[in-house]
Amino acid sequence: MWGLGSNCAVALARCGVGKLVIADYDIVTLQNLNRQYYFHDQIGRLKVHALRENIGRINPLVKVKAFDLKLCVSDVIELFAGCDVIVEAFDKATMKQMIIETVLTQMHGKFLVTGIGMAGWGKSDIIHCRKSDQLIICGDEVSEVSDELPVLAPRVGMVANMQANEVLGILLNDFRPLQSEE
């Protein structure tokens, strides 16, 4: 995970989204700390458990279901069936393709917010959101991670927060604030 998942989940928790379902099979490493929402004392712990703990410290009212597993098609369908919006935060292209195809072909009516293209630094003006039916792509859609273009916190944070903003837009689509009675 380049850092999208942990940062997007924290942004949603800070906004008061009441239920989050997270899944990952990886552990926190020293190399994650430059861009992911974990702390030095969490190195070696499973990411899903460390993130659930961090979200609980931010907003103890958020219910986090955490699954320690490498997702496959059947897991995506089962674990996220009750979710209105699914956020894709994989770093491997094959996993991105799997979840995109699964949601678009087998989970009709579910929205998928994905992140593509966040490597490097600068060029903030080319980061955008592109929407197509139930798929929303956040990022610049071209910047691939390499030795010359490492994945760094500023652009990862921008894309993760754009993802969270798109999720809120979907969830609050019919929201109408209470009118004060005068």
C-alpha positions as CSV (number, residue, x, y, z in Angstrom):
1,M,0.0,0.0,0.0
2,W,1.5,3.3,-1.0
3,G,-0.2,5.0,1.8
4,L,-3.6,5.7,0.3
5,G,-5.6,3.3,2.5
6,S,-4.4,4.4,5.9
7,N,-4.5,8.2,5.0
8,C,-8.0,7.9,3.4
9,A,-9.4,5.9,6.3
10,V,-8.1,8.4,8.8
11,A,-9.6,11.3,6.8
12,L,-13.0,9.6,6.8
13,A,-12.8,8.8,10.5
14,R,-11.9,12.5,11.2
15,C,-15.1,13.5,9.2
16,G,-17.2,11.1,11.3
17,V,-17.9,8.3,8.9
18,G,-19.2,5.7,11.4
19,K,-18.2,2.4,9.9
20,L,-15.1,1.4,8.0
21,V,-14.1,-2.0,6.6
22,I,-10.4,-2.4,6.1
23,A,-8.4,-5.3,4.7
24,D,-4.6,-5.8,4.3
25,Y,-2.2,-8.6,4.9
26,D,1.0,-6.6,5.4
27,I,2.9,-5.4,8.4
28,V,4.1,-1.9,9.3
29,T,7.7,-1.4,8.3
30,L,10.1,1.5,8.8
31,Q,9.8,2.3,5.1
32,N,6.1,2.9,5.5
33,L,6.4,5.7,8.1
34,N,7.3,8.4,5.6
35,R,3.8,8.3,4.0
36,Q,1.5,6.0,5.9
37,Y,-0.6,6.7,9.0
38,Y,1.4,4.5,11.4
39,F,3.9,5.2,14.1
40,H,7.4,3.9,15.0
41,D,6.2,1.8,17.9
42,Q,3.9,0.0,15.5
43,I,6.6,-1.4,13.3
44,G,6.2,-5.2,13.0
45,R,2.4,-5.1,13.7
46,L,-0.3,-6.0,11.2
47,K,-1.4,-2.8,9.4
48,V,-5.1,-3.5,9.9
49,H,-4.8,-3.8,13.6
50,A,-2.4,-0.8,13.9
51,L,-4.8,1.3,11.8
52,R,-7.9,0.3,13.7
53,E,-6.1,1.4,16.9
54,N,-5.1,4.7,15.4
55,I,-8.6,5.4,14.2
56,G,-9.9,4.5,17.6
57,R,-7.6,7.1,19.1
58,I,-8.8,9.7,16.6
59,N,-12.5,8.9,16.9
60,P,-13.6,6.2,19.2
61,L,-17.1,6.2,17.8
62,V,-16.0,4.8,14.4
63,K,-16.6,1.1,14.1
64,V,-13.7,-0.5,12.2
65,K,-13.9,-4.1,10.9
66,A,-10.3,-5.1,10.2
67,F,-9.5,-8.2,8.1
68,D,-5.9,-9.5,7.9
69,L,-5.9,-11.2,4.5
70,K,-4.8,-10.8,0.9
71,L,-8.0,-10.1,-1.0
72,C,-9.4,-12.2,-3.8
73,V,-12.5,-11.8,-5.8
74,S,-14.8,-13.7,-3.4
75,D,-13.4,-11.8,-0.4
76,V,-14.1,-8.4,-2.1
77,I,-17.7,-9.5,-2.8
78,E,-18.2,-10.9,0.7
79,L,-16.4,-8.3,2.9
80,F,-17.6,-5.2,1.1
81,A,-21.2,-6.3,0.2
82,G,-22.6,-4.0,2.9
83,C,-20.5,-0.9,1.9
84,D,-22.0,1.9,-0.1
85,V,-18.5,2.9,-1.4
86,I,-15.3,0.9,-1.8
87,V,-11.9,2.6,-1.7
88,E,-9.1,0.9,-3.6
89,A,-5.7,1.5,-2.2
90,F,-3.5,-1.3,-3.7
91,D,0.1,-0.7,-4.8
92,K,0.2,-3.7,-7.2
93,A,-1.4,-3.2,-10.6
94,T,-2.8,-6.8,-10.7
95,M,-4.6,-6.2,-7.4
96,K,-6.0,-2.8,-8.7
97,Q,-7.3,-4.6,-11.8
98,M,-8.9,-7.4,-9.8
99,I,-10.9,-5.1,-7.5
100,I,-11.9,-2.7,-10.3
101,E,-13.1,-5.6,-12.5
102,T,-14.9,-7.3,-9.5
103,V,-16.7,-4.2,-8.4
104,L,-17.7,-3.0,-11.9
105,T,-18.8,-6.4,-13.1
106,Q,-20.2,-8.2,-10.0
107,M,-21.1,-5.4,-7.5
108,H,-23.6,-3.4,-9.4
109,G,-24.6,-0.1,-7.7
110,K,-21.4,0.1,-5.6
111,F,-19.1,3.0,-6.1
112,L,-15.4,2.4,-6.4
113,V,-12.9,5.2,-5.7
114,T,-9.4,4.4,-6.8
115,G,-6.0,6.1,-6.8
116,I,-3.7,6.0,-9.8
117,G,-0.7,8.2,-10.3
118,M,0.8,9.8,-7.3
119,A,4.6,9.2,-7.5
120,G,7.1,12.0,-7.2
121,W,6.6,15.6,-6.0
122,G,5.3,18.9,-7.3
123,K,2.9,19.1,-10.3
124,S,0.0,19.4,-7.9
125,D,-2.1,21.0,-10.7
126,I,-2.2,17.7,-12.7
127,I,-3.8,15.7,-9.8
128,H,-7.5,15.4,-10.5
129,C,-10.6,13.2,-10.2
130,R,-12.2,11.5,-13.2
131,K,-15.7,10.0,-12.8
132,S,-17.4,7.4,-14.9
133,D,-20.6,5.8,-13.6
134,Q,-19.6,4.0,-10.5
135,L,-15.8,4.4,-10.9
136,I,-13.9,7.5,-9.7
137,I,-10.2,7.7,-10.3
138,C,-8.1,10.1,-8.2
139,G,-4.5,11.0,-9.1
140,D,-2.6,12.1,-12.2
141,E,-3.1,8.7,-13.9
142,V,0.5,8.7,-15.2
143,S,3.1,9.0,-12.5
144,E,4.4,5.5,-11.8
145,V,6.7,4.8,-8.8
146,S,10.4,4.3,-9.8
147,D,13.8,5.2,-8.4
148,E,13.5,8.6,-10.1
149,L,9.9,9.1,-8.9
150,P,9.6,7.7,-5.4
151,V,6.3,7.7,-3.5
152,L,6.3,10.5,-1.0
153,A,3.8,11.8,1.6
154,P,2.6,15.0,0.0
155,R,1.2,13.6,-3.3
156,V,0.0,10.4,-1.5
157,G,-1.8,12.6,1.0
158,M,-3.4,14.7,-1.7
159,V,-4.7,11.7,-3.5
160,A,-5.9,10.0,-0.3
161,N,-7.7,13.1,0.8
162,M,-9.3,13.4,-2.7
163,Q,-10.5,9.8,-2.4
164,A,-12.0,10.6,1.1
165,N,-13.6,13.8,-0.4
166,E,-15.2,11.7,-3.2
167,V,-16.5,9.2,-0.7
168,L,-18.1,11.9,1.4
169,G,-19.7,13.4,-1.8
170,I,-21.3,10.0,-2.5
171,L,-22.4,9.3,1.1
172,L,-23.7,12.8,1.7
173,N,-25.4,13.2,-1.7
174,D,-28.9,13.4,-0.2
175,F,-27.8,15.2,3.0
176,R,-29.8,18.3,3.9
177,P,-28.8,20.2,7.0
178,L,-31.4,20.8,9.6
179,Q,-33.0,24.2,9.1
180,S,-33.1,26.3,12.3
181,E,-36.6,27.4,13.2
182,E,-36.8,31.2,13.6
